[in-house]
Amino acid sequence: MKTVRFITLMAAVVFLLALSVPVSASADMMEMGDMDKMGDMGMCIAHAEKIGLTDDQIMKMKTRHSDMQKNHARYKADKKIAEIELMDIMDVKDFDLEKARSAVKKIAEIKTAHKLEMLKSMKEMRTMLTEEQFKEMKKMMLMKMGEKEPMKMKMKMDKP
């Protein structure tokens, strides 16, 4: 019984230690990829004439895009603070596992709230578009994705 308890505790420690490692560049890039998903808006603004946006649509999108960028900056700061708090909890040899668990949950909640806020913003932006404008934007997004060919896309294309 003590062995099982010890193994379980060690597994939890390893998991929490893995979380305390500084965020890698690839994880940052994934978040930047999330930021690029706001590219619906950025792409619309950059190609406003081709998509056929009105001045009113452009003004509304620029305002919403700016709000999203601010939200993203707050998210990154809040997440970093929560990660530092987790590291502080784990700084002692015999750290409080419940406090660490709570800190991990807090980080997850911050990420979830941010994803949902991004989705809400994307939905708001898309309601500003006519059906034709949305189709043109999607076509441009697909062309842009073809240039980058993300790994996921390549893997899907390689499969029969």
N, C-alpha and C positions, 0 to 999 in steps of 0.2 A: 504494500500500500504506500509506504514511504517512497519507494522507487518511482511509482506512477506519479505521485504528487511532485517529486523532484523533477522528473522529465517534463511534466506539464508546465511547471514553473520556469524551467530552463527554456522551453519552447516559447513561452510568453516573453521572456527576457530577450531572446534572439530576435523575435518579431519586433519588439519595441525598439531595440537597438538599431534594427534595420531602418526604422522610421526616423531615427535621430541622425542618420547620415545626411549630409548636405544634399539638397536637391540637385540632381544631375542636369547637365545641359540638355539632354534629350527630354527630360520632364519639362524643363522650361520651354523647349520647342513645342511640346504638346500643348502647353498653355498658350503659346503664341499661335499655334494652330487654332485653338479655340478663339483667340482674338481674331484670327483671320476669318473665322466663320461669321464674324461681324462684317466680313468683306462683302456680304450681300449689300450692305449699305455703302461701304467704301467703293465698291465696284459701281454701284448705281450712281454715286456722286461723280466718280471719275469719268464715267461714260454717259453722263446725263443726256447729252445731245443724241447719242446713238440710240439710247433706250427711249428717248422722247419724254423726258421729265419736264414738268412745268417748273417755273421759278418757285412757286409755292411748295411743290414737292421737294425740291432741292433744299430750300430753307428748312423745312421740317426735318429732313433727313440729316442735315448737317447738325442741327440742334440735338437730335436723338443720338447721333454718332458720338458727339462730344460727351453727352451724358454717359454713354456706354464706356467710353474710354476712361472717364473719371471713376465709374463704378469698378472697372477692371483694376485700376490703380489701387483703389481702396481694398479690393479683394486680395491683391497680392500682398499688401501691407498687413491686413488682418491675418492672412494665412501664415505669413512669416512670423508674426508675433506669437501665434498659437504654436508654431513649431519650436520657437525659442522657449516658450513656456514648458513644452514637453521635454526639451533638453534639460531645462532647469530641474524638473521633477526627477529626471533620470540621472542627474549629476552625482547623487549619493549612491554608495554601494548597495544599500538595502532600501531602494526607492519604494514608494507606495504604489502598488500595482493598480489600485482603484483610481488614484489620481491620474496615473498614466493612461488608463483606459478612458477616463473622462476627457483628457486632453486629446486623445486620438479621435474620439467621437466629435469633439469640438471642431477639429480640422476637417473631418468629413462633412459636418454640417455647413461649414463655411464654403466648402467646394460645391456642395449640393445647392445651396442658396444662390451661389454665383451662376451655376449652370442654368438654373430656373430663371434667373433674372435675364440672362442672355437670350434664352428662348422667348421670353415675354417680349423683349426688345425686337427680336427678329420678327416675331408675329406682328407687332405694331408697325414695323417698317413695311412689311409685305402688304399690310392693309392699305398703305398709301399708294400702292401700285395698281394700275389697271391690269387686266388679264394679259393684254398684249405686252405691256412693259415687263410683267413678271416672266413671261415666256422668253423674252429677249434677254433678260438678266440670267435666267437659267442656262440659256444657250451660251452666253459669255462665260459663265462659271464653269461649264463643262469644258469649254475650250481652254480656259485657264488651268483646270485640273489636268488636262491632257499634256500641257507643257511641263508640269511638275511631276506627273505620274507618281503619286504617293505609293509607298510600298503596298498598302492595302489594295490599291487599284491594280498594281502589277500582279499581285498574287491572284486576284479574282480573274484577271485576264488570262493568266497562265493556266488556270483550271479549265478542263473541258466542259 
